[in-house]
Amino acid sequence: MKRENMYRDWKGISYRNVFYAKLNNLFRVCKCIERKTGYKWMLITQNLVKNGLSSN
């Protein structure tokens, strides 16, 4: 009986961990994309500022 409960708890924990691992992975992917696009936008704005300053 005790072993059964332990097994059930372990199963629940493992499922939960898989779920959180997937969430974490998704979050990491989003962060990576955000960082890449953010970097691109930073370069674009820097170029715009440079062009704006040089044109004046």
N, CA, C and O atoms as CSV, one atom per row, in Angstrom:
chain,resi,resn,atom,element,x,y,z
A,1,MET,N,N,0.847,-1.207,0.000
A,1,MET,CA,C,0.000,0.000,0.000
A,1,MET,C,C,0.878,1.251,0.000
A,1,MET,O,O,0.675,2.180,-0.782
A,2,LYS,N,N,1.856,1.243,0.900
A,2,LYS,CA,C,2.719,2.414,1.006
A,2,LYS,C,C,3.499,2.623,-0.297
A,2,LYS,O,O,3.634,3.745,-0.784
A,3,ARG,N,N,4.002,1.528,-0.840
A,3,ARG,CA,C,4.778,1.610,-2.066
A,3,ARG,C,C,3.913,2.141,-3.214
A,3,ARG,O,O,4.384,2.901,-4.060
A,4,GLU,N,N,2.659,1.733,-3.226
A,4,GLU,CA,C,1.730,2.175,-4.266
A,4,GLU,C,C,1.562,3.698,-4.211
A,4,GLU,O,O,1.593,4.379,-5.236
A,5,ASN,N,N,1.386,4.208,-2.998
A,5,ASN,CA,C,1.231,5.652,-2.826
A,5,ASN,C,C,2.480,6.395,-3.284
A,5,ASN,O,O,2.400,7.429,-3.947
A,6,MET,N,N,3.628,5.849,-2.918
A,6,MET,CA,C,4.883,6.466,-3.320
A,6,MET,C,C,4.983,6.494,-4.840
A,6,MET,O,O,5.405,7.490,-5.428
A,7,TYR,N,N,4.595,5.400,-5.460
A,7,TYR,CA,C,4.661,5.318,-6.922
A,7,TYR,C,C,3.729,6.335,-7.558
A,7,TYR,O,O,4.079,6.994,-8.536
A,8,ARG,N,N,2.530,6.452,-6.984
A,8,ARG,CA,C,1.558,7.399,-7.530
A,8,ARG,C,C,2.085,8.833,-7.381
A,8,ARG,O,O,1.975,9.641,-8.304
A,9,ASP,N,N,2.650,9.134,-6.229
A,9,ASP,CA,C,3.215,10.465,-6.005
A,9,ASP,C,C,4.345,10.730,-6.988
A,9,ASP,O,O,4.448,11.813,-7.564
A,10,TRP,N,N,5.193,9.718,-7.170
A,10,TRP,CA,C,6.325,9.872,-8.080
A,10,TRP,C,C,5.828,10.134,-9.497
A,10,TRP,O,O,6.387,10.963,-10.215
A,11,LYS,N,N,4.771,9.418,-9.897
A,11,LYS,CA,C,4.197,9.612,-11.221
A,11,LYS,C,C,3.666,11.038,-11.363
A,11,LYS,O,O,3.902,11.705,-12.370
A,12,GLY,N,N,2.950,11.490,-10.342
A,12,GLY,CA,C,2.409,12.844,-10.370
A,12,GLY,C,C,3.517,13.876,-10.465
A,12,GLY,O,O,3.433,14.837,-11.230
A,13,ILE,N,N,4.557,13.658,-9.675
A,13,ILE,CA,C,5.686,14.585,-9.674
A,13,ILE,C,C,6.370,14.583,-11.038
A,13,ILE,O,O,6.725,15.636,-11.567
A,14,SER,N,N,6.551,13.385,-11.600
A,14,SER,CA,C,7.237,13.300,-12.890
A,14,SER,C,C,6.432,13.992,-13.977
A,14,SER,O,O,6.993,14.690,-14.823
A,15,TYR,N,N,5.114,13.800,-13.958
A,15,TYR,CA,C,4.276,14.473,-14.952
A,15,TYR,C,C,4.371,15.981,-14.791
A,15,TYR,O,O,4.464,16.717,-15.773
A,16,ARG,N,N,4.347,16.427,-13.558
A,16,ARG,CA,C,4.425,17.856,-13.271
A,16,ARG,C,C,5.769,18.408,-13.753
A,16,ARG,O,O,5.838,19.486,-14.344
A,17,ASN,N,N,6.835,17.644,-13.487
A,17,ASN,CA,C,8.164,18.089,-13.904
A,17,ASN,C,C,8.271,18.186,-15.414
A,17,ASN,O,O,8.888,19.111,-15.944
A,18,VAL,N,N,7.668,17.228,-16.107
A,18,VAL,CA,C,7.680,17.262,-17.574
A,18,VAL,C,C,6.947,18.505,-18.052
A,18,VAL,O,O,7.405,19.196,-18.963
A,19,PHE,N,N,5.805,18.785,-17.430
A,19,PHE,CA,C,5.008,19.958,-17.794
A,19,PHE,C,C,5.808,21.241,-17.582
A,19,PHE,O,O,5.847,22.113,-18.449
A,20,TYR,N,N,6.449,21.341,-16.406
A,20,TYR,CA,C,7.229,22.541,-16.109
A,20,TYR,C,C,8.449,22.645,-17.017
A,20,TYR,O,O,8.844,23.743,-17.412
A,21,ALA,N,N,9.044,21.500,-17.347
A,21,ALA,CA,C,10.203,21.505,-18.242
A,21,ALA,C,C,9.798,22.039,-19.608
A,21,ALA,O,O,10.528,22.816,-20.223
A,22,LYS,N,N,8.614,21.612,-20.081
A,22,LYS,CA,C,8.116,22.093,-21.370
A,22,LYS,C,C,7.846,23.588,-21.309
A,22,LYS,O,O,8.197,24.327,-22.229
A,23,LEU,N,N,7.222,24.030,-20.227
A,23,LEU,CA,C,6.940,25.458,-20.055
A,23,LEU,C,C,8.235,26.254,-20.041
A,23,LEU,O,O,8.353,27.293,-20.691
A,24,ASN,N,N,9.206,25.746,-19.286
A,24,ASN,CA,C,10.495,26.414,-19.156
A,24,ASN,C,C,11.186,26.504,-20.507
A,24,ASN,O,O,11.783,27.525,-20.850
A,25,ASN,N,N,11.094,25.412,-21.273
A,25,ASN,CA,C,11.707,25.373,-22.592
A,25,ASN,C,C,11.068,26.414,-23.501
A,25,ASN,O,O,11.758,27.138,-24.219
A,26,LEU,N,N,9.743,26.479,-23.460
A,26,LEU,CA,C,8.998,27.443,-24.266
A,26,LEU,C,C,9.412,28.864,-23.889
A,26,LEU,O,O,9.633,29.715,-24.750
A,27,PHE,N,N,9.510,29.097,-22.575
A,27,PHE,CA,C,9.903,30.406,-22.068
A,27,PHE,C,C,11.295,30.778,-22.567
A,27,PHE,O,O,11.548,31.917,-22.959
A,28,ARG,N,N,12.208,29.774,-22.543
A,28,ARG,CA,C,13.579,30.011,-22.972
A,28,ARG,C,C,13.619,30.356,-24.459
A,28,ARG,O,O,14.354,31.249,-24.882
A,29,VAL,N,N,12.817,29.635,-25.244
A,29,VAL,CA,C,12.750,29.888,-26.689
A,29,VAL,C,C,12.232,31.300,-26.944
A,29,VAL,O,O,12.770,32.026,-27.781
A,30,CYS,N,N,11.181,31.683,-26.216
A,30,CYS,CA,C,10.617,33.024,-26.366
A,30,CYS,C,C,11.655,34.078,-26.005
A,30,CYS,O,O,11.789,35.089,-26.693
A,31,LYS,N,N,12.387,33.836,-24.924
A,31,LYS,CA,C,13.414,34.769,-24.483
A,31,LYS,C,C,14.487,34.908,-25.551
A,31,LYS,O,O,14.963,36.008,-25.831
A,32,CYS,N,N,14.863,33.772,-26.147
A,32,CYS,CA,C,15.893,33.762,-27.182
A,32,CYS,C,C,15.433,34.584,-28.379
A,32,CYS,O,O,16.184,35.410,-28.897
A,33,ILE,N,N,14.205,34.356,-28.814
A,33,ILE,CA,C,13.641,35.092,-29.950
A,33,ILE,C,C,13.580,36.576,-29.618
A,33,ILE,O,O,13.936,37.428,-30.433
A,34,GLU,N,N,13.121,36.866,-28.406
A,34,GLU,CA,C,12.989,38.253,-27.956
A,34,GLU,C,C,14.346,38.940,-27.966
A,34,GLU,O,O,14.461,40.095,-28.376
A,35,ARG,N,N,15.374,38.228,-27.516
A,35,ARG,CA,C,16.711,38.793,-27.451
A,35,ARG,C,C,17.217,39.087,-28.864
A,35,ARG,O,O,17.797,40.140,-29.126
A,36,LYS,N,N,16.982,38.126,-29.774
A,36,LYS,CA,C,17.441,38.302,-31.153
A,36,LYS,C,C,16.739,39.473,-31.827
A,36,LYS,O,O,17.383,40.313,-32.455
A,37,THR,N,N,15.406,39.527,-31.695
A,37,THR,CA,C,14.659,40.613,-32.325
A,37,THR,C,C,14.986,41.937,-31.643
A,37,THR,O,O,15.095,42.971,-32.302
A,38,GLY,N,N,15.141,41.902,-30.328
A,38,GLY,CA,C,15.492,43.111,-29.584
A,38,GLY,C,C,16.830,43.658,-30.047
A,38,GLY,O,O,17.005,44.867,-30.198
A,39,TYR,N,N,17.772,42.748,-30.269
A,39,TYR,CA,C,19.098,43.149,-30.743
A,39,TYR,C,C,18.983,43.781,-32.122
A,39,TYR,O,O,19.618,44.797,-32.405
A,40,LYS,N,N,18.159,43.167,-32.984
A,40,LYS,CA,C,17.939,43.696,-34.334
A,40,LYS,C,C,17.369,45.107,-34.256
A,40,LYS,O,O,17.842,46.025,-34.927
A,41,TRP,N,N,16.327,45.261,-33.410
A,41,TRP,CA,C,15.699,46.583,-33.278
A,41,TRP,C,C,16.679,47.611,-32.735
A,41,TRP,O,O,16.641,48.781,-33.116
A,42,MET,N,N,17.562,47.163,-31.837
A,42,MET,CA,C,18.559,48.061,-31.274
A,42,MET,C,C,19.481,48.552,-32.386
A,42,MET,O,O,19.791,49.741,-32.464
A,43,LEU,N,N,19.922,47.624,-33.254
A,43,LEU,CA,C,20.794,47.994,-34.371
A,43,LEU,C,C,20.080,48.948,-35.318
A,43,LEU,O,O,20.659,49.930,-35.783
A,44,ILE,N,N,18.804,48.646,-35.601
A,44,ILE,CA,C,18.021,49.493,-36.509
A,44,ILE,C,C,17.892,50.905,-35.944
A,44,ILE,O,O,18.095,51.886,-36.659
A,45,THR,N,N,17.552,51.002,-34.658
A,45,THR,CA,C,17.383,52.330,-34.047
A,45,THR,C,C,18.713,53.071,-33.999
A,45,THR,O,O,18.758,54.285,-34.199
A,46,GLN,N,N,19.807,52.334,-33.731
A,46,GLN,CA,C,21.131,52.968,-33.716
A,46,GLN,C,C,21.450,53.534,-35.089
A,46,GLN,O,O,21.955,54.650,-35.212
A,47,ASN,N,N,21.148,52.747,-36.131
A,47,ASN,CA,C,21.398,53.205,-37.498
A,47,ASN,C,C,20.549,54.424,-37.823
A,47,ASN,O,O,21.025,55.373,-38.448
A,48,LEU,N,N,19.285,54.396,-37.396
A,48,LEU,CA,C,18.388,55.528,-37.643
A,48,LEU,C,C,18.921,56.783,-36.963
A,48,LEU,O,O,18.932,57.866,-37.548
A,49,VAL,N,N,19.364,56.619,-35.716
A,49,VAL,CA,C,19.891,57.762,-34.969
A,49,VAL,C,C,21.141,58.296,-35.655
A,49,VAL,O,O,21.304,59.506,-35.813
A,50,LYS,N,N,22.032,57.377,-36.064
A,50,LYS,CA,C,23.262,57.786,-36.753
A,50,LYS,C,C,22.931,58.536,-38.035
A,50,LYS,O,O,23.490,59.598,-38.309
A,51,ASN,N,N,22.021,57.973,-38.815
A,51,ASN,CA,C,21.630,58.599,-40.083
A,51,ASN,C,C,20.978,59.954,-39.832
A,51,ASN,O,O,21.231,60.922,-40.549
A,52,GLY,N,N,20.136,60.007,-38.805
A,52,GLY,CA,C,19.454,61.255,-38.474
A,52,GLY,C,C,20.444,62.325,-38.059
A,52,GLY,O,O,20.306,63.485,-38.447
A,53,LEU,N,N,21.458,61.937,-37.261
A,53,LEU,CA,C,22.459,62.895,-36.806
A,53,LEU,C,C,23.340,63.344,-37.961
A,53,LEU,O,O,23.686,64.521,-38.063
A,54,SER,N,N,23.706,62.404,-38.835
A,54,SER,CA,C,24.617,62.746,-39.935
A,54,SER,C,C,23.920,63.590,-41.000
A,54,SER,O,O,24.561,64.400,-41.670
A,55,SER,N,N,22.601,63.399,-41.158
A,55,SER,CA,C,21.872,64.136,-42.200
A,55,SER,C,C,21.650,65.591,-41.793
A,55,SER,O,O,21.549,66.465,-42.654
A,56,ASN,N,N,21.575,65.856,-40.489
A,56,ASN,CA,C,21.313,67.228,-40.027
A,56,ASN,C,C,22.540,68.111,-40.170
A,56,ASN,O,O,22.494,69.292,-39.828
